[in-house]
Amino acid sequence: MGSTDSIADFLTIIRNASRAKKDKLDCPSSKMREHLAGIFKKCGYIKNYRRMQDSKQGMLRIYLKYSSSKDQKPAITNLKRVSKPGLRRYVSADKIPSVLGGLGMAVISTSKGVFTDKECKDEKVGGEVICYIW
C-alpha cells in the first residue's frame, strides 16, 4: 500500500536518520524529493545527495552533515511538514513566514519552482509552504 504523503515520509526518514547519527540514508526518488535535497544541500543542511538507478523509480542517497566537534551535532535540528494533503497552506509574496527569526528556513513550492523563503522574497513570489527546517 502506498503512502498518501510522500514528502512527509521523506522528511521523517531524514529526521530519524539524523537523530540516529547515520552517515547516509536511502529513500525512493521523485522530482520533489530531489528538489528538496538540492535546497538542503545548497543551504548547508546536508553534505550531498545522489540519484541511483534501480529497476523501479530510482533511489536517492543522502549524505548527512554533522558538526566537526567530537559530540557530532547534526546540521538538521528538526524538520516540520507544513502543507499537508488534507490542509494545504499557501502564502502570498508579502506574507512569507520567517522560521525561528531567520535561523531556520521555509521551503516553498511556487509556479517558478521550489525555493527557500529568502529566494521567494527576492523574487516576490508566493506559493505552497512545503516544510520548515532548522
KEKE-3310 file (N, C-alpha, C; in steps of 0.2 Angstrom, whole numbers, plus 5000, padded with zeros to 4 digits):
npx = (5004:5003:5010:5001:5007:5021:5031:5031:5034:5047:5054:5053:5061:5073:5074:5074:5085:5095:5094:5098:5111:5116:5127:5123:5108:5095:5082:5066:5066:5060:5054:5051:5057:5070:5072:5070:5081:5091:5089:5092:5105:5111:5109:5116:5112:5114:5127:5129:5120:5114:5107:5102:5101:5089:5078:5066:5059:5070:5083:5087:5101:5106:5118:5122:5125:5136:5142:5159:5165:5168:5156:5147:5136:5120:5117:5104:5092:5079:5064:5049:5034:5023:5012:4999:4992:4978:4976:4981:4993:4995:5004:5005:5017:5020:5018:5027:5033:5044:5056:5060:5065:5073:5084:5080:5073:5061:5053:5047:5035:5033:5026:5036:5045:5054:5058:5068:5063:5069:5073:5061:5056:5065:5062:5049:5037:5024:5018:5015:5018:5030:5038:5047:5063:5076)
npy = (4994:5011:5027:5041:5054:5058:5067:5070:5057:5057:5068:5063:5051:5057:5065:5055:5047:5057:5059:5047:5047:5043:5041:5041:5040:5030:5032:5031:5039:5055:5068:5080:5076:5076:5090:5095:5090:5096:5109:5108:5104:5115:5125:5120:5110:5097:5086:5080:5073:5060:5052:5036:5023:5010:4995:5000:5015:5022:5027:5038:5044:5051:5061:5064:5079:5083:5092:5096:5094:5083:5079:5078:5085:5086:5094:5096:5101:5100:5095:5101:5097:5107:5111:5100:5085:5085:5098:5111:5124:5140:5154:5172:5183:5194:5189:5179:5166:5168:5158:5153:5166:5169:5160:5147:5139:5141:5130:5133:5129:5136:5144:5145:5136:5126:5135:5143:5152:5165:5166:5167:5179:5188:5186:5190:5181:5170:5155:5137:5132:5120:5114:5117:5120:5118)
npz = (5000:4996:5001:5007:5008:5002:5004:5018:5023:5017:5024:5037:5036:5035:5047:5056:5053:5055:5069:5073:5070:5058:5043:5030:5020:5012:5001:4991:4975:4969:4959:4967:4979:4975:4972:4985:4992:4985:4988:5002:5002:4996:5006:5016:5025:5022:5017:5003:4989:4979:4965:4962:4951:4949:4947:4948:4952:4955:4967:4980:4987:5002:5010:5026:5036:5049:5064:5066:5079:5093:5098:5088:5083:5074:5058:5054:5065:5067:5057:5049:5043:5034:5024:5021:5013:5017:5021:5014:5014:5009:5004:5001:4992:5001:5013:5018:5028:5043:5049:5065:5068:5057:5059:5054:5040:5027:5015:4999:4987:4972:4957:4949:4953:4966:4980:4993:5008:5008:4994:4988:4993:4987:4974:4974:4975:4979:4986:4989:5006:5009:5019:5035:5040:5052)
capx = (5000:5007:5009:4997:5011:5027:5035:5031:5039:5054:5056:5053:5067:5079:5074:5076:5092:5099:5094:5102:5118:5118:5131:5119:5101:5092:5074:5064:5067:5055:5057:5051:5062:5077:5072:5071:5088:5095:5089:5095:5112:5113:5109:5121:5110:5116:5133:5127:5115:5115:5102:5105:5096:5087:5074:5059:5059:5077:5084:5090:5105:5108:5124:5120:5131:5137:5147:5166:5167:5168:5150:5144:5129:5118:5116:5097:5090:5072:5060:5042:5029:5018:5006:4998:4987:4972:4975:4986:4995:4998:5006:5007:5024:5021:5017:5031:5035:5051:5057:5065:5068:5078:5089:5078:5072:5055:5054:5040:5034:5030:5024:5043:5050:5054:5063:5068:5059:5073:5073:5054:5056:5069:5058:5042:5033:5022:5016:5013:5024:5031:5041:5052:5069:5081)
capy = (5000:5017:5032:5047:5060:5055:5072:5069:5051:5059:5072:5058:5047:5062:5067:5049:5046:5062:5058:5041:5049:5039:5045:5042:5036:5029:5033:5031:5045:5058:5075:5084:5074:5079:5097:5097:5088:5101:5115:5106:5104:5122:5129:5118:5105:5090:5086:5079:5068:5057:5048:5030:5019:5003:4993:5004:5023:5025:5028:5045:5043:5057:5060:5069:5083:5084:5096:5093:5093:5076:5077:5076:5088:5086:5101:5097:5100:5097:5096:5101:5097:5112:5110:5093:5084:5087:5105:5115:5131:5144:5161:5177:5185:5198:5185:5173:5166:5168:5152:5154:5173:5169:5154:5142:5141:5138:5128:5135:5127:5141:5142:5146:5131:5126:5140:5145:5158:5171:5167:5169:5186:5191:5185:5192:5176:5166:5148:5132:5131:5113:5112:5121:5116:5122)
capz = (5000:4995:5006:5004:5009:5001:5007:5025:5023:5016:5030:5043:5035:5036:5054:5060:5052:5058:5076:5074:5068:5052:5039:5024:5020:5005:5000:4984:4972:4965:4957:4973:4984:4973:4973:4992:4993:4982:4993:5009:5001:4995:5012:5021:5030:5021:5013:4996:4988:4973:4962:4960:4947:4951:4942:4949:4951:4957:4974:4982:4993:5005:5015:5031:5039:5057:5066:5067:5086:5095:5100:5082:5082:5067:5055:5055:5072:5066:5051:5051:5037:5035:5020:5021:5008:5020:5023:5010:5016:5004:5007:4996:4992:5006:5020:5018:5035:5045:5054:5071:5067:5052:5060:5050:5033:5024:5008:4996:4980:4968:4950:4946:4955:4973:4983:5000:5009:5006:4987:4987:4995:4982:4968:4975:4973:4985:4984:4995:5011:5010:5026:5039:5043:5056)
cpx = (5004:5005:5005:5001:5018:5033:5036:5035:5046:5057:5057:5059:5073:5080:5076:5083:5097:5100:5098:5109:5120:5122:5127:5113:5099:5085:5072:5064:5061:5058:5057:5056:5069:5077:5073:5078:5093:5095:5093:5103:5115:5113:5113:5118:5112:5123:5132:5122:5116:5109:5105:5099:5095:5081:5067:5060:5065:5077:5088:5094:5108:5113:5123:5126:5130:5142:5154:5168:5166:5161:5145:5137:5126:5116:5108:5095:5083:5069:5053:5038:5024:5011:5005:4993:4980:4970:4982:4987:4998:4999:5007:5014:5025:5020:5021:5034:5042:5052:5062:5068:5074:5084:5087:5076:5065:5056:5047:5040:5030:5028:5031:5047:5049:5060:5063:5064:5063:5073:5066:5053:5059:5065:5051:5037:5031:5020:5014:5019:5024:5033:5045:5057:5074:5086)
cpy = (5006:5022:5038:5053:5058:5061:5071:5063:5053:5063:5067:5054:5051:5063:5061:5047:5051:5061:5052:5041:5044:5044:5046:5038:5035:5029:5033:5038:5048:5065:5080:5083:5077:5086:5099:5095:5093:5107:5114:5107:5112:5127:5126:5113:5098:5091:5086:5074:5066:5052:5042:5026:5012:5001:4996:5011:5026:5027:5035:5043:5050:5056:5066:5073:5084:5089:5093:5092:5086:5074:5076:5079:5088:5093:5102:5096:5097:5099:5096:5101:5102:5111:5102:5091:5085:5094:5109:5122:5135:5151:5166:5179:5190:5195:5179:5172:5166:5162:5153:5161:5173:5163:5148:5144:5137:5136:5129:5133:5133:5139:5142:5140:5130:5130:5140:5151:5165:5172:5169:5177:5190:5191:5188:5188:5172:5159:5144:5131:5123:5111:5118:5117:5121:5117)
cpz = (5000:5000:5003:5005:5008:5004:5014:5027:5022:5022:5036:5042:5037:5043:5058:5059:5055:5066:5078:5072:5063:5047:5032:5025:5013:5006:4993:4982:4969:4963:4963:4978:4982:4973:4980:4994:4991:4986:4999:5008:5000:5001:5017:5026:5028:5017:5005:4995:4981:4971:4960:4956:4950:4946:4943:4948:4953:4965:4975:4988:4996:5010:5020:5034:5046:5058:5067:5074:5087:5097:5094:5082:5075:5064:5055:5062:5071:5059:5052:5044:5038:5031:5019:5016:5011:5021:5020:5013:5011:5007:5001:4997:4998:5013:5020:5025:5037:5050:5059:5070:5062:5053:5056:5043:5031:5017:5005:4989:4977:4961:4946:4948:4963:4975:4990:5001:5007:4998:4985:4988:4990:4976:4968:4973:4979:4982:4990:4999:5012:5017:5029:5041:5047:5060)
residu = (MET:GLY:SER:THR:ASP:SER:ILE:ALA:ASP:PHE:LEU:THR:ILE:ILE:ARG:ASN:ALA:SER:ARG:ALA:LYS:LYS:ASP:LYS:LEU:ASP:CYS:PRO:SER:SER:LYS:MET:ARG:GLU:HIS:LEU:ALA:GLY:ILE:PHE:LYS:LYS:CYS:GLY:TYR:ILE:LYS:ASN:TYR:ARG:ARG:MET:GLN:ASP:SER:LYS:GLN:GLY:MET:LEU:ARG:ILE:TYR:LEU:LYS:TYR:SER:SER:SER:LYS:ASP:GLN:LYS:PRO:ALA:ILE:THR:ASN:LEU:LYS:ARG:VAL:SER:LYS:PRO:GLY:LEU:ARG:ARG:TYR:VAL:SER:ALA:ASP:LYS:ILE:PRO:SER:VAL:LEU:GLY:GLY:LEU:GLY:MET:ALA:VAL:ILE:SER:THR:SER:LYS:GLY:VAL:PHE:THR:ASP:LYS:GLU:CYS:LYS:ASP:GLU:LYS:VAL:GLY:GLY:GLU:VAL:ILE:CYS:TYR:ILE:TRP)
# end
